[in-house]
């Protein structure tokens, strides 16, 4: 219930997908109201092993989307976790284009995206 209280403060809800090697995959879901549900995850792609956390933030809480802020929070609340924690980061770049370049970029966007993705070890 601690996490659901925090999710009400920062956003609209939380989903925690979790999978153990010897068990089924589960989803823990909470909205800002303080209650939560746990159910077997029959729809998501199987993770293998680990935990994936999805936060649904309010518009005025975008600072929590920043990599530095996420690392700070994760380190603070996982001091006694004995397993490695990795943060998957995707970065997009914006650039100004001339009209000719803009048309070329539109064609390229249909084929690929301009973003970098990396798993960054935190602990």
Backbone as numpy.savetxt, mean C-alpha at the origin, in Angstrom:
# Nx Ny Nz CAx CAy CAz Cx Cy Cz
-8.34 -3.72 17.47 -9.16 -2.52 17.47 -8.30 -1.25 17.47
-7.03 -1.36 17.86 -6.14 -0.20 17.86 -5.97 0.32 16.44
-5.76 -0.59 15.48 -5.56 -0.16 14.10 -6.82 0.47 13.55
-8.01 -0.06 13.90 -9.23 0.54 13.37 -9.43 1.94 13.92
-9.04 2.19 15.16 -9.10 3.54 15.71 -8.17 4.45 14.92
-6.96 3.99 14.64 -6.01 4.77 13.86 -6.53 5.01 12.45
-7.16 4.02 11.85 -7.64 4.20 10.48 -8.74 5.24 10.43
-9.55 5.35 11.48 -10.58 6.38 11.53 -9.97 7.77 11.63
-8.85 7.86 12.29 -8.18 9.14 12.46 -7.53 9.60 11.16
-6.93 8.70 10.40 -6.16 9.06 9.22 -6.92 8.86 7.91
-7.90 8.02 7.90 -8.49 7.73 6.61 -9.87 7.14 6.68
-10.20 6.45 5.63 -11.54 5.89 5.49 -11.58 4.39 5.77
-10.42 3.74 5.85 -10.42 2.32 6.13 -9.09 1.66 5.86
-9.02 0.38 6.26 -7.80 -0.41 6.13 -8.18 -1.82 5.69
-7.35 -2.39 4.82 -7.45 -3.82 4.48 -6.09 -4.42 4.75
-6.06 -5.53 5.48 -4.82 -6.25 5.74 -4.99 -7.65 5.16
-4.21 -7.96 4.14 -4.22 -9.29 3.53 -3.05 -10.04 4.14
-3.30 -11.25 4.66 -2.24 -11.98 5.35 -2.27 -13.45 4.96
-1.08 -14.01 4.80 -0.96 -15.42 4.41 0.21 -16.06 5.13
-0.04 -17.17 5.77 0.97 -17.99 6.42 1.19 -19.21 5.53
2.39 -19.76 5.53 2.68 -20.94 4.70 1.73 -22.10 4.96
1.33 -22.28 6.21 0.53 -23.44 6.60 -0.95 -23.14 6.74
-1.42 -22.01 6.21 -2.81 -21.63 6.41 -3.36 -20.95 5.15
-4.66 -20.68 5.17 -5.31 -19.99 4.06 -4.98 -18.50 4.13
-5.30 -17.79 3.07 -5.09 -16.34 3.02 -6.34 -15.66 3.57
-6.15 -14.63 4.44 -7.26 -13.93 5.07 -7.17 -12.43 4.83
-8.34 -11.76 4.94 -8.41 -10.31 4.86 -9.06 -9.79 6.14
-8.38 -8.84 6.76 -8.88 -8.12 7.92 -9.28 -6.76 7.40
-10.56 -6.37 7.52 -11.06 -5.12 6.97 -11.66 -4.26 8.07
-11.34 -2.98 8.05 -11.90 -2.05 9.01 -12.23 -0.74 8.31
-13.37 -0.18 8.66 -13.67 1.17 8.18 -13.49 2.11 9.36
-13.75 3.37 9.17 -13.49 4.38 10.19 -14.39 4.24 11.42
-15.33 3.33 11.43 -16.29 3.23 12.52 -15.83 2.50 13.76
-14.68 1.86 13.76 -14.18 1.20 14.94 -14.41 -0.30 14.99
-15.13 -0.87 14.02 -15.33 -2.31 13.99 -14.52 -2.90 12.84
-14.36 -4.24 12.86 -13.61 -4.87 11.78 -14.18 -6.25 11.50
-13.84 -6.78 10.34 -14.23 -8.14 9.96 -13.00 -8.88 9.48
-13.03 -10.19 9.65 -11.97 -11.07 9.14 -12.66 -12.16 8.34
-12.19 -12.37 7.12 -12.75 -13.45 6.31 -11.67 -14.04 5.41
-11.92 -15.26 4.99 -10.98 -15.94 4.10 -10.98 -15.23 2.75
-9.81 -15.04 2.18 -9.64 -14.33 0.92 -9.67 -15.33 -0.23
-10.82 -15.41 -0.89 -10.99 -16.33 -2.01 -10.86 -15.63 -3.36
-10.71 -14.31 -3.37 -10.72 -13.55 -4.62 -9.36 -12.99 -5.03
-8.56 -12.55 -4.10 -7.26 -11.94 -4.43 -6.27 -12.99 -4.90
-5.26 -12.52 -5.63 -4.18 -13.40 -6.05 -3.45 -13.90 -4.81
-3.10 -15.20 -4.78 -2.42 -15.76 -3.61 -1.04 -15.13 -3.45
-0.73 -14.73 -2.21 0.51 -14.02 -1.93 1.69 -14.93 -1.68
1.47 -16.17 -1.36 2.57 -17.05 -0.97 2.73 -17.00 0.54
3.39 -15.95 1.03 3.54 -15.74 2.47 3.77 -14.26 2.72
3.17 -13.71 3.76 3.41 -12.31 4.10 2.14 -11.54 4.37
2.29 -10.23 4.41 1.18 -9.33 4.70 1.22 -8.14 3.76
0.06 -7.78 3.25 -0.08 -6.59 2.41 -1.12 -5.70 3.08
-0.78 -4.42 3.26 -1.67 -3.48 3.92 -2.10 -2.42 2.91
-3.41 -2.22 2.80 -3.96 -1.21 1.91 -4.69 -0.18 2.77
-4.27 1.09 2.66 -4.89 2.18 3.42 -5.77 3.00 2.49
-6.95 3.35 2.96 -7.84 4.24 2.23 -7.85 5.55 2.99
-7.11 6.54 2.47 -6.88 7.79 3.19 -7.87 8.88 2.79
-8.13 9.77 3.74 -8.92 10.96 3.44 -8.06 11.89 2.57
-8.71 12.77 1.84 -7.99 13.66 0.93 -7.00 14.56 1.67
-7.28 14.91 2.92 -6.39 15.80 3.66 -5.25 15.06 4.35
-5.09 13.78 4.09 -4.04 12.98 4.71 -3.01 12.48 3.69
-2.81 13.20 2.61 -1.91 12.76 1.55 -0.45 12.69 2.00
-0.09 13.34 3.11 1.29 13.24 3.59 1.66 11.78 3.91
0.66 10.95 4.20 0.92 9.54 4.50 1.17 8.71 3.26
1.13 9.33 2.09 1.51 8.66 0.85 2.99 8.85 0.54
3.64 9.74 1.28 5.04 10.01 1.05 5.90 8.89 1.62
6.89 8.47 0.83 7.76 7.36 1.20 8.42 7.58 2.57
8.93 8.78 2.82 9.61 9.09 4.07 8.67 8.92 5.27
7.44 9.40 5.14 6.46 9.30 6.23 6.09 7.84 6.49
5.89 7.07 5.42 5.56 5.65 5.59 6.68 4.89 6.30
7.93 5.14 5.89 9.07 4.47 6.53 9.12 4.81 8.02
8.91 6.07 8.34 8.93 6.54 9.72 7.88 5.81 10.57
6.67 5.70 10.06 5.58 5.04 10.79 5.85 3.54 10.94
6.29 2.91 9.86 6.56 1.47 9.90 7.65 1.16 10.91
8.73 1.92 10.89 9.83 1.69 11.84 9.37 1.89 13.28
8.57 2.92 13.50 8.08 3.23 14.85 7.21 2.10 15.42
6.34 1.53 14.59 5.37 0.54 15.07 5.80 -0.90 14.84
7.04 -1.13 14.41 7.48 -2.51 14.18 8.85 -2.77 14.80
9.16 -2.09 15.88 10.47 -2.22 16.52 10.78 -3.65 16.98
9.75 -4.40 17.35 9.98 -5.72 17.92 9.61 -6.86 16.97
9.47 -6.55 15.69 9.16 -7.56 14.68 10.46 -8.23 14.26
10.49 -9.55 14.32 11.71 -10.29 14.00 11.85 -10.67 12.54
10.93 -10.23 11.70 10.96 -10.58 10.28 11.30 -9.36 9.45
11.90 -9.55 8.28 12.21 -8.39 7.44 10.93 -7.72 6.93
10.94 -6.41 6.90 9.82 -5.63 6.38 10.31 -4.87 5.17
9.58 -5.00 4.06 9.96 -4.31 2.83 8.78 -3.46 2.37
9.09 -2.27 1.90 8.09 -1.35 1.39 8.19 -1.31 -0.12
7.10 -1.65 -0.81 7.11 -1.58 -2.27 6.79 -0.15 -2.67
7.68 0.46 -3.42 7.55 1.86 -3.79 7.47 1.98 -5.31
6.50 2.74 -5.77 6.39 3.06 -7.19 6.50 4.57 -7.33
7.34 5.01 -8.25 7.54 6.44 -8.46 7.20 6.78 -9.90
6.42 7.83 -10.06 6.07 8.32 -11.39 6.75 9.65 -11.61
7.12 9.90 -12.85 7.76 11.16 -13.21 6.87 11.91 -14.18
6.76 13.22 -13.96 6.04 14.07 -14.90 7.04 14.94 -15.63
6.80 15.16 -16.91 7.68 16.04 -17.66 6.86 16.82 -18.68
7.31 18.05 -18.94 6.64 18.90 -19.91 7.06 18.50 -21.32
6.10 18.49 -22.24 6.36 18.07 -23.61 5.84 19.11 -24.58
6.49 19.19 -25.75 5.94 20.01 -26.83 4.75 19.25 -27.41
4.00 19.88 -28.30 2.82 19.23 -28.88 3.20 17.96 -29.64
4.29 17.99 -30.40 4.72 16.81 -31.15 5.11 15.69 -30.19
5.88 16.04 -29.17 6.29 15.03 -28.18 5.10 14.49 -27.42
4.11 15.38 -27.17 2.90 14.98 -26.45 2.15 13.89 -27.21
2.03 14.06 -28.53 1.34 13.05 -29.35 2.10 11.72 -29.33
3.44 11.79 -29.41 4.26 10.58 -29.36 4.12 9.88 -28.01
4.10 10.67 -26.93 3.97 10.11 -25.59 2.63 9.40 -25.41
1.56 9.98 -25.95 0.24 9.37 -25.86 0.24 7.98 -26.49
0.93 7.85 -27.62 1.04 6.55 -28.28 1.83 5.57 -27.41
2.92 6.07 -26.80 3.74 5.22 -25.93 2.99 4.79 -24.68
2.17 5.69 -24.10 1.44 5.39 -22.87 0.52 4.20 -23.06
-0.03 4.08 -24.28 -0.91 2.95 -24.56 -0.14 1.63 -24.49
1.19 1.70 -24.71 2.00 0.49 -24.71 2.70 0.24 -23.37
3.04 1.32 -22.62 3.76 1.13 -21.37 3.53 2.31 -20.43
3.95 2.15 -19.16 3.84 3.23 -18.19 5.24 3.70 -17.81
5.36 4.95 -17.42 6.64 5.54 -17.04 6.72 5.60 -15.52
7.01 4.46 -14.89 7.12 4.46 -13.44 8.16 3.43 -13.03
8.80 3.71 -11.89 9.79 2.81 -11.32 9.17 2.11 -10.13
9.48 0.85 -9.92 8.97 0.11 -8.77 10.13 -0.61 -8.11
10.14 -0.58 -6.78 11.23 -1.24 -6.05 10.76 -1.68 -4.68
11.33 -2.78 -4.18 11.11 -3.20 -2.80 12.28 -2.68 -1.98
11.98 -1.89 -0.97 13.01 -1.27 -0.15 13.00 -1.92 1.23
14.10 -2.57 1.66 14.14 -3.16 2.99 14.10 -2.07 4.06
13.26 -2.25 5.07 13.16 -1.28 6.16 13.80 -1.80 7.43
13.65 -3.09 7.69 14.20 -3.68 8.91 15.00 -4.90 8.59
